[in-house]
Amino acid sequence: MISFMETMHSEFRRGKNIHIDMRGIKGISCEAIAYLLCNIQDPEFNRKKKCTGNLPADPNIADIIKKSGFFSQVRSAARLDSSYQDRIFRRTGKKVEPKFIVKIITFATTLVYGQKTKVGGVYRTLVECMANI
């Protein structure tokens, strides 16, 4: 991943737009997606150039990438369902915003239990995590 990011940064420095060809990807972690998106959104990294990408051929991996919100930051020729938006939240400041905690809990419990469910202690834990970040 590091050599890939170095190559991207080098191409951005040359003033080129980037296309990420993901057709052959067989696996990807949420951390890798978050790392990639943080860099793509950084004006010092992207030098105000555009980044496009496509979906992997593997439908399971494609679903993970779509659900991550990756294509809210990276343009794709493929039409994506709007339900795949707002999966990664990036905010700056020192205030914890409860509306994002509710979205995170709704997303996570729906994914795990199939419906929005109350899970004891999760709200307080997320508030603490956000306050510490």
PyMOL commands that place a pseudoatom at each C-alpha (Angstrom):
pseudoatom trace, name=CA, resn=MET, resi=1, chain=A, elem=C, hetatm=0, pos=[0.000, 0.000, 0.000]
pseudoatom trace, name=CA, resn=ILE, resi=2, chain=A, elem=C, hetatm=0, pos=[2.849, 2.390, 0.794]
pseudoatom trace, name=CA, resn=SER, resi=3, chain=A, elem=C, hetatm=0, pos=[4.486, 2.082, -2.653]
pseudoatom trace, name=CA, resn=PHE, resi=4, chain=A, elem=C, hetatm=0, pos=[1.039, 2.572, -4.219]
pseudoatom trace, name=CA, resn=MET, resi=5, chain=A, elem=C, hetatm=0, pos=[0.554, 5.773, -2.198]
pseudoatom trace, name=CA, resn=GLU, resi=6, chain=A, elem=C, hetatm=0, pos=[4.050, 6.985, -3.125]
pseudoatom trace, name=CA, resn=THR, resi=7, chain=A, elem=C, hetatm=0, pos=[3.259, 6.399, -6.801]
pseudoatom trace, name=CA, resn=MET, resi=8, chain=A, elem=C, hetatm=0, pos=[-0.033, 8.291, -6.478]
pseudoatom trace, name=CA, resn=HIS, resi=9, chain=A, elem=C, hetatm=0, pos=[1.657, 11.196, -4.713]
pseudoatom trace, name=CA, resn=SER, resi=10, chain=A, elem=C, hetatm=0, pos=[4.357, 11.301, -7.396]
pseudoatom trace, name=CA, resn=GLU, resi=11, chain=A, elem=C, hetatm=0, pos=[1.740, 11.430, -10.166]
pseudoatom trace, name=CA, resn=PHE, resi=12, chain=A, elem=C, hetatm=0, pos=[-0.195, 14.191, -8.366]
pseudoatom trace, name=CA, resn=ARG, resi=13, chain=A, elem=C, hetatm=0, pos=[3.060, 16.181, -8.011]
pseudoatom trace, name=CA, resn=ARG, resi=14, chain=A, elem=C, hetatm=0, pos=[3.535, 15.876, -11.765]
pseudoatom trace, name=CA, resn=GLY, resi=15, chain=A, elem=C, hetatm=0, pos=[0.120, 17.521, -12.181]
pseudoatom trace, name=CA, resn=LYS, resi=16, chain=A, elem=C, hetatm=0, pos=[-1.667, 14.399, -13.355]
pseudoatom trace, name=CA, resn=ASN, resi=17, chain=A, elem=C, hetatm=0, pos=[-5.126, 13.171, -12.439]
pseudoatom trace, name=CA, resn=ILE, resi=18, chain=A, elem=C, hetatm=0, pos=[-5.265, 9.617, -11.054]
pseudoatom trace, name=CA, resn=HIS, resi=19, chain=A, elem=C, hetatm=0, pos=[-7.427, 6.645, -12.008]
pseudoatom trace, name=CA, resn=ILE, resi=20, chain=A, elem=C, hetatm=0, pos=[-7.469, 3.756, -9.518]
pseudoatom trace, name=CA, resn=ASP, resi=21, chain=A, elem=C, hetatm=0, pos=[-8.114, 0.506, -11.376]
pseudoatom trace, name=CA, resn=MET, resi=22, chain=A, elem=C, hetatm=0, pos=[-9.561, -1.882, -8.792]
pseudoatom trace, name=CA, resn=ARG, resi=23, chain=A, elem=C, hetatm=0, pos=[-10.842, -4.615, -11.133]
pseudoatom trace, name=CA, resn=GLY, resi=24, chain=A, elem=C, hetatm=0, pos=[-8.262, -7.138, -9.930]
pseudoatom trace, name=CA, resn=ILE, resi=25, chain=A, elem=C, hetatm=0, pos=[-8.522, -6.469, -6.180]
pseudoatom trace, name=CA, resn=LYS, resi=26, chain=A, elem=C, hetatm=0, pos=[-9.204, -9.683, -4.228]
pseudoatom trace, name=CA, resn=GLY, resi=27, chain=A, elem=C, hetatm=0, pos=[-9.392, -8.130, -0.742]
pseudoatom trace, name=CA, resn=ILE, resi=28, chain=A, elem=C, hetatm=0, pos=[-9.255, -4.783, 1.027]
pseudoatom trace, name=CA, resn=SER, resi=29, chain=A, elem=C, hetatm=0, pos=[-9.581, -3.663, 4.639]
pseudoatom trace, name=CA, resn=CYS, resi=30, chain=A, elem=C, hetatm=0, pos=[-11.578, -0.753, 6.003]
pseudoatom trace, name=CA, resn=GLU, resi=31, chain=A, elem=C, hetatm=0, pos=[-8.312, 0.705, 7.300]
pseudoatom trace, name=CA, resn=ALA, resi=32, chain=A, elem=C, hetatm=0, pos=[-6.817, 0.680, 3.794]
pseudoatom trace, name=CA, resn=ILE, resi=33, chain=A, elem=C, hetatm=0, pos=[-9.886, 2.433, 2.398]
pseudoatom trace, name=CA, resn=ALA, resi=34, chain=A, elem=C, hetatm=0, pos=[-9.771, 5.061, 5.163]
pseudoatom trace, name=CA, resn=TYR, resi=35, chain=A, elem=C, hetatm=0, pos=[-6.023, 5.608, 4.623]
pseudoatom trace, name=CA, resn=LEU, resi=36, chain=A, elem=C, hetatm=0, pos=[-6.530, 6.020, 0.889]
pseudoatom trace, name=CA, resn=LEU, resi=37, chain=A, elem=C, hetatm=0, pos=[-9.420, 8.452, 1.344]
pseudoatom trace, name=CA, resn=CYS, resi=38, chain=A, elem=C, hetatm=0, pos=[-7.558, 10.569, 3.908]
pseudoatom trace, name=CA, resn=ASN, resi=39, chain=A, elem=C, hetatm=0, pos=[-4.735, 11.030, 1.430]
pseudoatom trace, name=CA, resn=ILE, resi=40, chain=A, elem=C, hetatm=0, pos=[-6.998, 11.655, -1.565]
pseudoatom trace, name=CA, resn=GLN, resi=41, chain=A, elem=C, hetatm=0, pos=[-8.820, 14.394, 0.385]
pseudoatom trace, name=CA, resn=ASP, resi=42, chain=A, elem=C, hetatm=0, pos=[-5.588, 16.091, 1.523]
pseudoatom trace, name=CA, resn=PRO, resi=43, chain=A, elem=C, hetatm=0, pos=[-4.863, 19.109, -0.740]
pseudoatom trace, name=CA, resn=GLU, resi=44, chain=A, elem=C, hetatm=0, pos=[-1.138, 18.800, -0.044]
pseudoatom trace, name=CA, resn=PHE, resi=45, chain=A, elem=C, hetatm=0, pos=[-1.245, 15.191, -1.261]
pseudoatom trace, name=CA, resn=ASN, resi=46, chain=A, elem=C, hetatm=0, pos=[-3.547, 15.548, -4.274]
pseudoatom trace, name=CA, resn=ARG, resi=47, chain=A, elem=C, hetatm=0, pos=[-2.291, 18.960, -5.458]
pseudoatom trace, name=CA, resn=LYS, resi=48, chain=A, elem=C, hetatm=0, pos=[-5.915, 19.795, -6.377]
pseudoatom trace, name=CA, resn=LYS, resi=49, chain=A, elem=C, hetatm=0, pos=[-6.059, 17.053, -9.008]
pseudoatom trace, name=CA, resn=LYS, resi=50, chain=A, elem=C, hetatm=0, pos=[-8.932, 14.646, -9.551]
pseudoatom trace, name=CA, resn=CYS, resi=51, chain=A, elem=C, hetatm=0, pos=[-9.104, 10.983, -8.624]
pseudoatom trace, name=CA, resn=THR, resi=52, chain=A, elem=C, hetatm=0, pos=[-11.338, 8.460, -10.377]
pseudoatom trace, name=CA, resn=GLY, resi=53, chain=A, elem=C, hetatm=0, pos=[-11.760, 4.744, -9.892]
pseudoatom trace, name=CA, resn=ASN, resi=54, chain=A, elem=C, hetatm=0, pos=[-13.719, 1.660, -10.784]
pseudoatom trace, name=CA, resn=LEU, resi=55, chain=A, elem=C, hetatm=0, pos=[-15.148, -1.278, -8.868]
pseudoatom trace, name=CA, resn=PRO, resi=56, chain=A, elem=C, hetatm=0, pos=[-13.447, -4.629, -8.348]
pseudoatom trace, name=CA, resn=ALA, resi=57, chain=A, elem=C, hetatm=0, pos=[-14.751, -7.559, -10.396]
pseudoatom trace, name=CA, resn=ASP, resi=58, chain=A, elem=C, hetatm=0, pos=[-15.436, -9.509, -7.168]
pseudoatom trace, name=CA, resn=PRO, resi=59, chain=A, elem=C, hetatm=0, pos=[-18.970, -8.471, -6.119]
pseudoatom trace, name=CA, resn=ASN, resi=60, chain=A, elem=C, hetatm=0, pos=[-18.246, -8.960, -2.385]
pseudoatom trace, name=CA, resn=ILE, resi=61, chain=A, elem=C, hetatm=0, pos=[-15.208, -6.668, -2.481]
pseudoatom trace, name=CA, resn=ALA, resi=62, chain=A, elem=C, hetatm=0, pos=[-17.100, -4.188, -4.678]
pseudoatom trace, name=CA, resn=ASP, resi=63, chain=A, elem=C, hetatm=0, pos=[-19.873, -4.104, -2.072]
pseudoatom trace, name=CA, resn=ILE, resi=64, chain=A, elem=C, hetatm=0, pos=[-17.376, -3.362, 0.737]
pseudoatom trace, name=CA, resn=ILE, resi=65, chain=A, elem=C, hetatm=0, pos=[-15.906, -0.481, -1.252]
pseudoatom trace, name=CA, resn=LYS, resi=66, chain=A, elem=C, hetatm=0, pos=[-19.344, 0.917, -2.152]
pseudoatom trace, name=CA, resn=LYS, resi=67, chain=A, elem=C, hetatm=0, pos=[-20.567, 0.683, 1.444]
pseudoatom trace, name=CA, resn=SER, resi=68, chain=A, elem=C, hetatm=0, pos=[-17.460, 2.466, 2.728]
pseudoatom trace, name=CA, resn=GLY, resi=69, chain=A, elem=C, hetatm=0, pos=[-18.479, 5.689, 0.999]
pseudoatom trace, name=CA, resn=PHE, resi=70, chain=A, elem=C, hetatm=0, pos=[-15.347, 5.540, -1.149]
pseudoatom trace, name=CA, resn=PHE, resi=71, chain=A, elem=C, hetatm=0, pos=[-17.197, 6.921, -4.161]
pseudoatom trace, name=CA, resn=SER, resi=72, chain=A, elem=C, hetatm=0, pos=[-18.342, 10.001, -2.300]
pseudoatom trace, name=CA, resn=GLN, resi=73, chain=A, elem=C, hetatm=0, pos=[-14.709, 11.145, -2.733]
pseudoatom trace, name=CA, resn=VAL, resi=74, chain=A, elem=C, hetatm=0, pos=[-13.622, 9.257, -5.857]
pseudoatom trace, name=CA, resn=ARG, resi=75, chain=A, elem=C, hetatm=0, pos=[-15.543, 9.607, -9.094]
pseudoatom trace, name=CA, resn=SER, resi=76, chain=A, elem=C, hetatm=0, pos=[-16.707, 6.506, -10.905]
pseudoatom trace, name=CA, resn=ALA, resi=77, chain=A, elem=C, hetatm=0, pos=[-18.224, 5.922, -14.326]
pseudoatom trace, name=CA, resn=ALA, resi=78, chain=A, elem=C, hetatm=0, pos=[-20.578, 3.374, -12.721]
pseudoatom trace, name=CA, resn=ARG, resi=79, chain=A, elem=C, hetatm=0, pos=[-23.868, 4.628, -11.311]
pseudoatom trace, name=CA, resn=LEU, resi=80, chain=A, elem=C, hetatm=0, pos=[-24.034, 3.934, -7.580]
pseudoatom trace, name=CA, resn=ASP, resi=81, chain=A, elem=C, hetatm=0, pos=[-27.047, 3.661, -5.318]
pseudoatom trace, name=CA, resn=SER, resi=82, chain=A, elem=C, hetatm=0, pos=[-27.371, 6.735, -3.071]
pseudoatom trace, name=CA, resn=SER, resi=83, chain=A, elem=C, hetatm=0, pos=[-27.697, 4.453, -0.022]
pseudoatom trace, name=CA, resn=TYR, resi=84, chain=A, elem=C, hetatm=0, pos=[-23.934, 3.944, -0.267]
pseudoatom trace, name=CA, resn=GLN, resi=85, chain=A, elem=C, hetatm=0, pos=[-23.218, 7.557, 0.702]
pseudoatom trace, name=CA, resn=ASP, resi=86, chain=A, elem=C, hetatm=0, pos=[-22.178, 9.003, 4.098]
pseudoatom trace, name=CA, resn=ARG, resi=87, chain=A, elem=C, hetatm=0, pos=[-20.359, 5.956, 5.426]
pseudoatom trace, name=CA, resn=ILE, resi=88, chain=A, elem=C, hetatm=0, pos=[-17.085, 7.655, 6.381]
pseudoatom trace, name=CA, resn=PHE, resi=89, chain=A, elem=C, hetatm=0, pos=[-17.392, 10.788, 8.471]
pseudoatom trace, name=CA, resn=ARG, resi=90, chain=A, elem=C, hetatm=0, pos=[-14.583, 13.283, 8.568]
pseudoatom trace, name=CA, resn=ARG, resi=91, chain=A, elem=C, hetatm=0, pos=[-14.944, 16.343, 10.735]
pseudoatom trace, name=CA, resn=THR, resi=92, chain=A, elem=C, hetatm=0, pos=[-12.542, 18.683, 12.414]
pseudoatom trace, name=CA, resn=GLY, resi=93, chain=A, elem=C, hetatm=0, pos=[-12.995, 20.593, 15.638]
pseudoatom trace, name=CA, resn=LYS, resi=94, chain=A, elem=C, hetatm=0, pos=[-13.213, 19.848, 19.306]
pseudoatom trace, name=CA, resn=LYS, resi=95, chain=A, elem=C, hetatm=0, pos=[-16.951, 19.274, 19.602]
pseudoatom trace, name=CA, resn=VAL, resi=96, chain=A, elem=C, hetatm=0, pos=[-18.513, 15.831, 19.608]
pseudoatom trace, name=CA, resn=GLU, resi=97, chain=A, elem=C, hetatm=0, pos=[-21.497, 15.847, 17.256]
pseudoatom trace, name=CA, resn=PRO, resi=98, chain=A, elem=C, hetatm=0, pos=[-24.232, 13.483, 18.500]
pseudoatom trace, name=CA, resn=LYS, resi=99, chain=A, elem=C, hetatm=0, pos=[-25.927, 13.284, 15.081]
pseudoatom trace, name=CA, resn=PHE, resi=100, chain=A, elem=C, hetatm=0, pos=[-22.912, 11.371, 13.755]
pseudoatom trace, name=CA, resn=ILE, resi=101, chain=A, elem=C, hetatm=0, pos=[-22.949, 9.001, 16.719]
pseudoatom trace, name=CA, resn=VAL, resi=102, chain=A, elem=C, hetatm=0, pos=[-26.583, 8.160, 15.982]
pseudoatom trace, name=CA, resn=LYS, resi=103, chain=A, elem=C, hetatm=0, pos=[-25.714, 7.532, 12.297]
pseudoatom trace, name=CA, resn=ILE, resi=104, chain=A, elem=C, hetatm=0, pos=[-22.804, 5.293, 13.287]
pseudoatom trace, name=CA, resn=ILE, resi=105, chain=A, elem=C, hetatm=0, pos=[-24.891, 3.288, 15.760]
pseudoatom trace, name=CA, resn=THR, resi=106, chain=A, elem=C, hetatm=0, pos=[-27.744, 2.934, 13.255]
pseudoatom trace, name=CA, resn=PHE, resi=107, chain=A, elem=C, hetatm=0, pos=[-25.345, 1.781, 10.533]
pseudoatom trace, name=CA, resn=ALA, resi=108, chain=A, elem=C, hetatm=0, pos=[-23.462, -0.663, 12.786]
pseudoatom trace, name=CA, resn=THR, resi=109, chain=A, elem=C, hetatm=0, pos=[-26.477, -2.250, 14.491]
pseudoatom trace, name=CA, resn=THR, resi=110, chain=A, elem=C, hetatm=0, pos=[-28.333, -2.588, 11.182]
pseudoatom trace, name=CA, resn=LEU, resi=111, chain=A, elem=C, hetatm=0, pos=[-25.289, -4.299, 9.713]
pseudoatom trace, name=CA, resn=VAL, resi=112, chain=A, elem=C, hetatm=0, pos=[-24.876, -6.655, 12.693]
pseudoatom trace, name=CA, resn=TYR, resi=113, chain=A, elem=C, hetatm=0, pos=[-28.478, -7.294, 13.780]
pseudoatom trace, name=CA, resn=GLY, resi=114, chain=A, elem=C, hetatm=0, pos=[-30.436, -6.525, 10.610]
pseudoatom trace, name=CA, resn=GLN, resi=115, chain=A, elem=C, hetatm=0, pos=[-32.237, -3.585, 12.253]
pseudoatom trace, name=CA, resn=LYS, resi=116, chain=A, elem=C, hetatm=0, pos=[-31.491, -0.556, 14.403]
pseudoatom trace, name=CA, resn=THR, resi=117, chain=A, elem=C, hetatm=0, pos=[-31.019, -1.863, 17.938]
pseudoatom trace, name=CA, resn=LYS, resi=118, chain=A, elem=C, hetatm=0, pos=[-30.108, -0.338, 21.292]
pseudoatom trace, name=CA, resn=VAL, resi=119, chain=A, elem=C, hetatm=0, pos=[-26.795, -1.672, 22.545]
pseudoatom trace, name=CA, resn=GLY, resi=120, chain=A, elem=C, hetatm=0, pos=[-25.823, -0.626, 26.067]
pseudoatom trace, name=CA, resn=GLY, resi=121, chain=A, elem=C, hetatm=0, pos=[-22.768, 1.564, 26.474]
pseudoatom trace, name=CA, resn=VAL, resi=122, chain=A, elem=C, hetatm=0, pos=[-22.067, 2.110, 22.786]
pseudoatom trace, name=CA, resn=TYR, resi=123, chain=A, elem=C, hetatm=0, pos=[-23.232, 5.743, 22.753]
pseudoatom trace, name=CA, resn=ARG, resi=124, chain=A, elem=C, hetatm=0, pos=[-21.041, 6.703, 25.741]
pseudoatom trace, name=CA, resn=THR, resi=125, chain=A, elem=C, hetatm=0, pos=[-18.083, 4.803, 24.296]
pseudoatom trace, name=CA, resn=LEU, resi=126, chain=A, elem=C, hetatm=0, pos=[-18.361, 6.584, 20.941]
pseudoatom trace, name=CA, resn=VAL, resi=127, chain=A, elem=C, hetatm=0, pos=[-18.661, 9.981, 22.659]
pseudoatom trace, name=CA, resn=GLU, resi=128, chain=A, elem=C, hetatm=0, pos=[-15.492, 9.184, 24.619]
pseudoatom trace, name=CA, resn=CYS, resi=129, chain=A, elem=C, hetatm=0, pos=[-13.658, 8.003, 21.494]
pseudoatom trace, name=CA, resn=MET, resi=130, chain=A, elem=C, hetatm=0, pos=[-14.653, 11.108, 19.535]
pseudoatom trace, name=CA, resn=ALA, resi=131, chain=A, elem=C, hetatm=0, pos=[-13.656, 13.381, 22.405]
pseudoatom trace, name=CA, resn=ASN, resi=132, chain=A, elem=C, hetatm=0, pos=[-10.224, 11.696, 22.573]
pseudoatom trace, name=CA, resn=ILE, resi=133, chain=A, elem=C, hetatm=0, pos=[-9.574, 12.011, 18.864]
for i in range(1, 133): cmd.bond("trace and resi %d" % i, "trace and resi %d" % (i + 1))
show_as sticks, trace
zoom trace
